[in-house]
Amino acid sequence: MDKDIKLPQIGNIPFNHSYVIVGGNGSGKSHLGAWIENHNDNVLRISAQRALSIPDTITIMNEEASWKKIYFGSTSNSNKGHKWNWGKETSTLINDYESVLSNVFSKESNDLREFKDLCDKNNKPENFETITEKIKKIWKKILPQRDLVFEKFDAKAKFNDEIYKAGAMSDGERVCLYLISQCLITPDNYIIVIDEPEIHLHTSIMKKLWDEIEKYCPNKIFIYITHDLKFASSRKTATKIWVKSFDGKNNWEISLLDDNDEIPDSLLLEVLGTRTPVLFIEGEKSSYDLALYKEVFEDYLVIPCHNCQKVIELTKAFNNEKVRQLHSYEVKGLIDHDFLSEREIESYEKQNIYSMDVSEIENLYLIEPLIKLAAKQIGDDEDKTFHKVNEWLLKQFESKKLKIVNSLCEKEIRFKLTGFSTSGEDSTIIKKDLDTLISKIDIENIYTKATEYVEDIIRNNNYKEMLKIFNNKGLCQQVSGIIGLKKKYPQVILDLLKGEKRMEIINALKEYLPNID
């Protein structure tokens, strides 16, 4: 099968077996689905406005008549306008469940007749499956705890030996039966447009359901119109179609999303779907730093990216010219200070990547105003409490002095080595150029300056400078016992952020955070 799909403003797009249409609310996704139906041949569109009521008794029509009822909305009219109430393509409630089951039962009779004819001719086919056998197999894969039973032109479900009619099924069970049946009875070489495939389906079964349906429909094209970004990204081989806007008059801003090795589909769709600027940060989704950043940068969609390198890579990727054409929001990155030199900080800022004035996010919890606020919360003397924390931190810092000096030296040497370049055409010249660069790196001078810097911090008890270069993620947790808190200290600060101290905390934090606006 090789069938072109036509889109407005773009024209024919490269063939694929499945496509996913995504976009923000109001971007005209459903209207685009209707446009595709009207401008492509052999398209069955399964509307988002679909009724799931099943009558107790199914009126059986022959296969051709029931298909016309599904496709055109009428057994006697071959104009889709009848189905869509003459122009109301996205708002008409489609109530065709009975027609779908009628077609299944008619198709089942034809399948059995075909099987018998082949057997009568001593040409019994291997692995022959009727339409109901296929439907039941898919159902069992999706809902293994329940059996689907077809008998006497009726569909039923069975659970723990109890059989109940289709009308008594849950919404999820009924929609599974409807979608499986609708897709399997659609003829080969048709395009099936499914608007909001996620309706009434739990996220845990959506991917599996459509994987199984597609497996049984290799000669059909699937176009999903969805709000569910996880489902969209689960269609690994599908062509992703991003709908940015719609003017209400058959004009859309549409882009085909290319595969991007630097940006996972799920993240690309999440960022494109937001209507706020984006801030990539270091850390994990469950960490204290994410909760803190969300409060401070409330106007941003804050996305944790595990580590510094990932923040840098993603910020650059989203700000490259090609991806920038897909969205109109600022995308920025925020990284830990982590021994960055002033030259590196300035270079990163030109690329929308900013750093804070503490070594790592956890150190923000250790700034003086927050320590004092936590002490005040339990009725302790603010200055005495901060003095205890300060003395404790200084001892921790002093005990790690050699490690900190080594880290400073390592960072500076690595930075100098990034300037290596050579015009050599063989290994001898390359080695010579590298040796020349290394010879210019004054290790003694670097080590001396780093040692003096660290000793100066210790000698002057420079609390703020300690926080800038002291890497130890466990520090903010250990402070709980020193202050005398029953709760973990970071959680106390996050709780206070929800109350009347919110602006006081945010203003204190901003002294250590870059102005990214």
KOLVO-365846 format. One record per atom (N, C-alpha, C, CB): z, x negated, y. Coordinates in steps of 0.2 Angstrom, whole numbers, plus 5000, padded with zeros to 4 digits. Glycine has a CB too. Example, Ala and Ser with C-alpha at 12.3 -4.5 7.8 and 13.67 -1.06 7.14 Angstrom:
KOLVO-365846
503949344972503949384978503949344984504549434978503549364989503649324995503949365000502949304997
end
This chain:
KOLVO-365846
500049964994500050005000500049965006500650055000499649975011499549935017499349985023499049875016499850015026499750065031500050045038500050135029499550045043499850025050500250085052499250015054500750065056501150105060500950105067501950095059500850165071500650165078501250175082500050205079501450135087501950145092501650155099502450095092502050195103501750195110501850135114502150255114501450115118501450055123501249995119502050055126501349995112501249935108500649945104501849925103500450005101499950015097500149995089499349965099499649975085499849965078500249905078499149955074500749905073501149845072501149825065501949865074501349765064501249735057501549775051501549665057501249785046501449825040502049795037500949825035502549845036503149825032503349895028503749805037503749885023503949945019504549985023504149925012504849945027505349985031505449955038506049975027505650005042505749985049506450025052505150015054506749995056507350015059507250025067507949975057507350085069507350095077508050105079506950165078508250055084508950055087508850055094509349995084509350075098509350075105510050115107508750115108510150105114510750145117510650215117510950115123511250255118511150325119510750335125511850355121510250385124509850405130509250365130510250405136509150325125508550275126507850315123508650215122507950375120507450405118507250395110506850395122507650375106507550355099507250415095508150335096507550475096507350535092506650555095507850595093506550555101505950575104505350525101505950575112505550465101505050415098504950435091505350345098505450455087505250475080504750535080505950495077504850585085504450635085503750615087504650695090503650565091503050535094502650505088503150485099503050465084502750435078502450485073503250395074502850545072502650595068501950625070503150655067501950635077501350665079500750625080501450695086500850555080500250505081500150465075500450465087500450485069500250445063500150495058500850395061499650485053499550525047500050525042498850515044500150585039500550595033501250565034500250555027501650595039502350585041502750645040502350565048503250625036503850675035504450655039504050685027504650695044505150675048505850715046505050685055506350685044506950715042507350715048507350675036507450775051507750775058508550765057507650845061508850745063509550735063509850805064509750695070509450855066509750925066509550955060509450965072509950945054509850965048510451005045509650915043510251065043510851115040510951085033510651185040511551095030511651075023511951135019512251015024511751195021512051245017511551265012512051315022511851275006511451285000511551354997511551224994511051394996511251464994511451464986510651504994511851504984512051504977511451514972512551564976510951554975510351564971509751534974510251644969509351494970508751464973508151504972508651384971507751524977507151554975506551504974506951594982506351504968505851454966505151474968505851444958504851424971504151424973503751374969504051424981503151374969502751324966502751264970502051344964502551204967502651144970502251134977502451084966501651164977501251154983501551204989500551184982501751264987502051304992502751284995502151374989503151254991503751234993503651164997504251214987503151124996503051065000502851085007502551024996502351135007502151165013502651195018501551215012503151225014503751255018504151195021504151295013504251135017504551085020504251045025504751035014503551035024503150995029502951035035502550965025502751095034502551135040503051185042501851165038503551195038503951255040503751315038504151245047503151325035502851385033502451375027502451415039502451425022501951425017501251445018502251465011501151475024500551495026500251465032500551575027500651425036500351395042500351315041500851415048499751285042499751215042499751185048499051205038500251205053500351175059501051155060500051225065501251095061501951075061502351105067501950995062501951135072502251165078502751225075501751195082502551255070502951305067503651275065502551335061503651225062504251195059504651175065504151125055504351145071504751125076504851175082504451055079504751235080504851285085504451275092505551295087503851255090503251245095503551205102503051315098503651145100503851095106504551075106503651125112504951095101505751075101505851035096506151135101505450975096505450925090506150895089504950875091506550885094507150855093507850895093507250795098507750965094508251005095508251065090508351035102507751075086507651125081508051115075506951135079508551155073508951155067508451165061509551195067508451115057508051125051508451145045507651055049508251205042508651235036508251235030508951305038508051185027507551185022507851155015507051135024508551165014508851135008508551175002509651145009508551245003508251284997507551264995508351354999507151245000506451224999506451164995506051225005506851114997506951054994507051054987507451004998507651094985507851104978507251144974508451144978506951194978506451234974505851184972506151284979505651134977505151084975505351044969504951044981506051024969506250984964506251014957507050964965506351084957506351114951505651124948506751184951505151144953504451154952504151084949504051174958504351034953504150964951504450944944504350914956505050964942505350954936504950984930506050974935504751044931504351084926503651054925504251154929503351024931502750994930502750924927502350984937503350894928503450824924503550834917504050794927503950894915504050904908503350924905504550964907502950964908502250984906501850924904501951034910501850874909501450814909501650774903501550774915502350774902502650734896502450764890503450724897502450824889502250864883501550854882502450934883501050854887500350844886500250774883499950854892500550724886500450654884500750644876500850604888501250684875501550674868501050714863502250714867500750764865500350804861499650764859500050874864499550714864498950674863499150604860498650664870499750604857500050544854500050484858499550524847500150504865500150444870500850454874499550454875501350454870502050464872502250404877502550474867502350414883502450354888503150334887502350384895503250264888503850234888504250244894503850164886504950244894505350254900505050304905505350184904504850354902504650414907505250444910504250464903505250464916505850494919505550554924506250444924505850604923505750664927506050654934505950734923505850704938506150694945506950704945505850754950507150754941507950764941508250704938508050824937507950674933508250614930508350554935507850584924507850544939507850494944508350514949507150494948508450574951508950594956509650584954508850674958509750604947510350594944510550514944510450624937510050474942510250404942510450374948509650364939510150394954510350374960510950394962509750394966511050464961511750494962512350454959511750564960512250444953512750404949512950334951512550404941512350304954512550234957512950244963511850204959512850294967513150304974513850344973512750354978513850394968514550424967514650424960514450504970514950364957515050354950515550404947515150284949516050424951516550464949516350534947517150464954515750554950515550624949514850624946515450664956514750674942514050684938513650744942514150704931513050734942512550784945512250824939512050754950512350884939512050924934511550974936512650964930510950974933510351024934510351064928509750984936510351134930510351184924510151254927510951184920509651284924509451344925509251354933509951394923508851304935508651304942509251304947508151364944509751274945510351264949510551194949510951314947510851174955511151104955511951114956510851064962512251074952513051074951513251004951513251114946513950994953514250934952514850944947514550904959514950884944515550884939516050834940515250874932516650844940517150804942517750814937517350794949518050774933518550784929518450844924519250784932517850854922517650904917517650974921518150914912517750974928517651034931516951034935518251044937516651094934515951094937515951144943515451124931515651124948515651164954514951164957516151144959514751224960514051234962513951194968513951304964513251184970513051144975513351164982512351134976513451224983513751254989514451234990513651334989514851214985515551194985515551124986515951224979515051084986515051014986515350994993514350984985515550934994515750905000515150895004516250845000515250885011514650865015514350805013514950855023514750755011514450695009514050695002514950635007514250744998513850754991513250794993514350794986513250844997512650884999512150845002512850945003512350795007511850755011511550705006512150725017511950675001511650634996511150664992512250604992511250724990510750764986510150784990511150824983510250804996509750815000509250765002509950845007509550705004509150645006508750615000509550595009509150614994508850584988508250624986509350574982508350694986507850734984507250734988508150814983507350744995506850745000506450685000507250745007506750624999506350564999505950554992506750504999506150574986505850574980505250624979506350584974505350684982504750724982504250714987505050804983504350674992503850654996503250614993504050615002502650634994502050604990502050524992501450634992501750484988501650414989501150414995501350384983501250354998500850335004500950375010500050345003501550405010501850445016502350395020502150515014502350415026502950385030503450435031502650365038504050405029504650455030505150425035505150445023505150465041505650455046506250485046505250475053506850445045507450475044507850465051507850445038507950525054508350515060509150525059508150575065509550475061510250475060510350475052510550525063510150425048510350425041511050425039509950365038511450405045512150395043512550465044512450355049512250525046512650585046512950605040512150635049513650615040514050635034514150585029513750705032513850525030513950475025514450425026513250445023514850405022515350355023514950285023515950355017515250245027514850175028514850135022515250135033515350145017515350105011514750125006515950125007514450185007513950205002513250205006514050274999513150205012512550205016512050155013512650195023512250095013511750035011511550045004512149965012512050065000511850074993511350134992512450074988511450184995511050244994510350234996511350304999510250195002509550185004509250135000509550175012509650084998509350034993509050064987509849984991509450114984509250144978508650194979509750184975508650224985508050274986507450234987508250314993507450174991506850134992506650104986507050074997507050094981506850064975506450114971507450044971506650174972506250224968505650244972506650284966505550224978504950244982504550184985505150284988504250144980503950084982503350094986503850034976503050154986502350164989502450214995501950194984503050214998503150255004503450205009503650315002503350225015503650185021504250215024503050175027504750185025505350215028505450185035506050195024505650235040505750225047506450255048505250245052506950215049507650235050507750235058508150195047508050295061508250295068508950305067507850355071509350245070510050245069510450225074510250205063511150245075511650225080512050175076512050285082512050165070512450125066512150055065512650155059512450015069512249945069512349905063512549905075512849925059512949885053512449905048513749905050512249975048511749995043511149965045511750075044510949965052510349935054510249865052510249935062510849825052510749755050510749745043511349715053510949795039510949795032510249805029511449845029509749825033509049825031508749755032508649885035508949715028508749645029508049625030509049605023507649665026506849645027506549695031506549645020506849745034506549795039506349755045507049845040505849785048505649765055506049805060504849785056506449765064506849795069506449815075507449755070506549875078506249905084506749915089505749965082506749885094507249895099506949945105507549825102507349995106507150045111507550035117507050115109507350015123507749995128507850055133507449935132507250095134507350155139506750195137507350125146506850255140506350315140506350355146506550355133505750365149505650405155505650475154505150375159505650505148505550575146504850605146505950615152504350555147503650575148503250535143503450575155503450515137503150475132503050405134502450515131503450385138503450305140504050275138503250295148504050225134504650195132504550115133504750205124505150085134505150015134505349995127505649985139504949965123505049945116504849875115504549995112505249845110505149775108505249775101505649725112504849735098504949715091505449655091504249705087505949655087506449595087506149545081507149625085506049485084505849435079506449415075505549375083506349385069506849355065507149295069506649325058507749285070508049225074508549195070508349255081508449125069508849095064509549075068508549025063509549085075510149065078510549125079509949035085510249185079510649245081510549295075510349285087511149315071511149355066510949425068511849365062510549465064510349535066510949575069510049565060511449575065512049615067512349605074512649605062512349535076512549515082512049535088512749445083511449525086510949535091510949615093510249515088510949655088510949725089511649745093510949765083512149715091512749735095512749715102513349695092512449655104512449635111511849685114512249565111511349695111510849735114511049805115510149735110511449825111511749895112512249905117511949915105512549855119513149865124512849875131513549795124513249905135513049915142513549875147513049995144513749825144514249785148514049715147514949795147514249665152514149595151514549575145514349555157514249515142514549495135514849425137514049485130515449415133515849355133515949325126516449355138515649275124515749245118516449195119515149205115516849195114517449155114517549125108518049195116517949075108518249045101518749085098518448975102518749085091519349125088519049175083519749155093519449215080519349265075519449335078519649245068519249385074519349455076520049475076518949495072520449445072521149465071521649415075521349455063521349375079521849325082522149355089521449265083522649315091523049335097522549325103523649295098522149275102521749255108521249315110521349195107520949345105520449395106520849455110520149425099521449475108521749525111521949505118522449545107522049445120522249425126521649425131522549355126521049395128520449395132520149465134519949355128520249515129520049585130520449615136520149625124521049595137521449625143521249585149522149615141521149525149520949485155520249495157521049415154519749505153519049515154518849585152518649455151519149635155519149695153518449725154519649745156518049695159517349715160516849685156517149705168517049645151516549615146516649645139516649535147516149635135516149645128516349575126515549675125516949565123517249505121517049495113517949495123516749445112516549435105516749365102515749435104517249365097517449295095516949265090518049305091516849195091516249165087516549105083515749135092517149105081517449055077517648995080517049045071517148955082517248885085516848875092517148835080517048815095516648795101515948795100516948735103515748755095515048745094514648815093514848705088514948865090514548925089514548965096514948975084515048955100515048995107514448965111515748985110514448895110513848865114513148885112513948785114513148875105512448895102512248965104512448885095512649015103512549085104512449105112513049135102512849075116512649085123512049055125513249045127511848995123511148975124510649015121511148895122510749035115510249075112510049145116510449095105510649175118510549245121510249235128511149275121510349175131510049165138509349125138510549115142509049115132508349095132507949145135508149065125507349125137506949165141506649225136506249135143506549215130506249265125506749325124506049235119507449305123507949355121508149385128508549315118508149355133508349385140507849445142508249335145507249445139506849495141507049565137506149475138507449555132507649615128508249655131507849595121508649615136509249645139509349625146509849625135509749665149509849655157510549635159509649715161510949615154511649595155511849525155512049635150512349505158512549435158512849415152513049415164512649355149512949335143513249265144512449335137513949265143514249195145514649175139514649205151514949115139515349085134515949055137514949035130516549055134517149025136517448985130517649085138517548925132517748875127518448845129517248825125518748815124519448775125519248715129519748765119519748695133519648625137519448565132520248615141519948565127519848515121519548445123519348545116519848415128519748345130519048345134519748305125518748395136518148395140518148355146517848465141517648315148517648275154517348325159517248205153517448305166517248345171516448345171517448315178516148295169515448295168515148345163515148225166515548345158515348395152515448475155515748385146516048475158516248545161515648575166516948545164515448525170514948545175514248555172514848485180514148525167513448535163513448595159513348475158514048615156514048675153514048735157514748685149514348735163514348785168513648805170514848775174513248755170512548775172512148815167512148705173512448815161512248855155512648915154512148815149513048935159513448995158514048985153513049055156514248925152514748915147515348885151514548865141515948915151516448895155517048875150516748955159517548835153518148805150518748825154518048735148519248825151519948845154520348775155520348895150520848785159521248725160521848715155521548735167521748745149522248725144521848705138522748785142522148665134521748635128521448685124522248585124521848735122521648795118521948855120521748775111521648915118521848975120522648985119521449035117522848965113523548975112524048945117523748945105523848895121524248865126524348915132523948795128523848955133523949005138524649045138523349055138524849055132525449095131526049045133525549115123525948985134526448935135526548925143526348875132526148955147526148935154526848965157525548975158527048935162527748945165527849015166527848905171527449055170527649125172527749165166527049145176527349155160527449195155528049185151526849195150528249115150528849105147529449135151528949025147529449135157529949165162529949235161529849145169529449265160529349345160529649365153528649365160529549325148529849345141530549335141529549295136530849285145531549275145531849335149531749205149531549355154531849405158531849475154531349415165531349475150531349535146531949545142530649535142532249495139532849505135533449485139532749455129533449485146533949475150534249405150534549515147533849355149534049285149533849255156533749245143534149195158534049165164533349135163534549105165532849145168532149125167532149045168531749155173532449015173532448945174532648905168532748925180533248925165533548895160533148895153534248925158532848955152532448965147531848925147532249045146531548925153530948885154531048805153530548895161531648785155531848715155531948695147532548705158532248745143532248725136531548725133532648785133531148765135530448765132530148695134530048825134530148685140529848625143530148555140530048615151530748555139531048495135530848495128531848495135530848545125530548545118529848525117530648625115529448555122528748535122528648465123528348585127528948435128528948365130529048325124529348345135529548345120529748305114529148305109530448325110528948365108528348375103527748335105528148455103527648335112527048295115527148225114526948315122527748195115527948125114527848105107528648115117528048145102528048125095527248125093528348175091526848155097526148155095525748105099525848225095526048065103525748025108525147985106526247975111525247945100524647905098524047945095524947865092524248005092523648055090523248075096523948105086523648095101523348125107522848065111523848145112523148005111522747955114522147935110523247885114522247935104521647925099521047985100521847925092521348045101520848105102520448095109521248165102520848075114520548065120519948005120521048045126520147955116519647895116519047925112520047835112519247955106518647985102518148025106518948015096518448075110518048115114517648075119518448165117517848025122517547985127516947945124518047945131517147915118516647875115516047915112516947835109516247975110515748025107515248045113516048085104515548055119515148075124514648025126515648095130514947965126514447905128513947895123514847835129514047905117513547895112512947955112513847895105513148005115512648065116512048035121512948125119512247985125511647965129511247915126512047925135511247905119510847855116510147885116511047845109509647835118508947845117508547785115508647885123508047785112507647725111506847735111507847695104506547685113505747695112505547655107505447665119505947635102505747585097505347625092506447565093504847585089504447605084504547585077503747585086505147545077505347525070506147515070505047455068506447505064507147505064507447455067507347505056507147395068507447335071507547355079506947275071507047385082507147395089507647455090506447415092507647505086508147555086508847525086507947615081508947485081509547455080509747415086509547415074509347375089509447335095509647385101508847295096509347435102509447485107510147515106508947535108510347525100510947555099511547505100511047585091511447445097511947395098512047375106511647325095511447385110511547375117511947425120510847375120511847495118512347545120513047535118512047615118513147515112513847505110514147455113513847495102513747405115514047345118514347365125513547285119514047415128514247435135514847485135513647465138515047505129515647545128516247505128515547595122516647505133517247465134517847495131517347445141517947485124518447515120519147505123518347495113519247445125519947425128520047465134519947345129519547465138519647505145519747585143519047495149519347605139519447675137520147695134518947705132520347645130521047655127521647645132521147605121521547595136522047585141522147645146521847525145521547675148521547735153521847795149520847745155521647805143521947865139522747855138521647865132522947795137523647785136524047795142523747705133523747765148524047775154524147845156523747735160523647885155523647955157524147995153522947985155524247975146524648015142525447995144524547995135525547925145526147905147526347925154526147825147525947935158526047965165526248035164525447965169525948075160526148145159526948145156525748185154527048105152527748095149528248075154527748055143528048025158528547995163528648055168528247935166528148085170528248135175528448205173527648135180528448215166528548275163528148335166529348305164527448315166526948355169526748415164526348315171527048465165527048525160526248545160527548575162526048555166525348585166524848535163525148595174524848475164524448425161524548425153524548355164525148435151525248435144524848495141526048445142524848545144524548605141523748595141524648665145523548555145522848535146522548495140522648505152522948455137522748405132523148415125522748335134523648455125524048455119523748505114524748475120523448485109523148535103523648545098522448505101523848605097524348615092524448695092525048585093524048725087523948795087524648835086523448825082525148795083525748825081526248835086526048795075526148795092526648795097526848865100526348755103526348905101526548965104526949015099525949005107526949005093527349045088528049015088526949035081528048945088528748915087529148935093528648845087528848945099529248965105529749025104528748975111529549065100529949125099530649115098529649165093530849065093531549045092531849015097531549005086531548975101531848935107532048985112531348885110531549035114531749085119532249135116531149125121532249145110532749195107532449265105533349195111531849265104531549325103531549345096530749325106531649415094531549435088530849445085531949505087530449465090529749475089529349405090529349525093528749405087528349345089528149345096527749335084528249285099528149275106527549305109528249205108526949285106526249305108526249385108525749275104526549415103526549485103526949515108526749515096527449485110527849515116527449515122528549465117527049455124526649455130526149505129526349385130525849515123525249575123525549645124524949565116526249655122526549715123526649725130527249725119526849675134526949675141526349695145527349615143525749665142525149675145524949755146524649635142525249785141525049865141525449905146525249885134525949865149526449905154526349885161527149895152526849895165526849885172526849805174527449915175526949765169526849695170526149665170527349655166525649715168525049695166524649645172524549755166524649665178524349635183524749565185524349675190525349565184525749505185525549455180526549515184525449475174525249425168524549405169525349465161524049455171523349435172523249385177522949495173523649395183523549355189523849285187523949375195524349275183524649215181524149175176525249225177523749215172523349185167522649165171523049235162522449195176521849175180521949115183521749235185522549085184522649015187522348965182523449005189522348985176522148935171521448945168522648935165521149005170520549025168519949015173520549095165519349005171518848995176518649065179518248965172518349065184518049125188517349125185518049115195517249175180516549185177516149235180516649195170516349265185515949325189515549295194516449375192
end
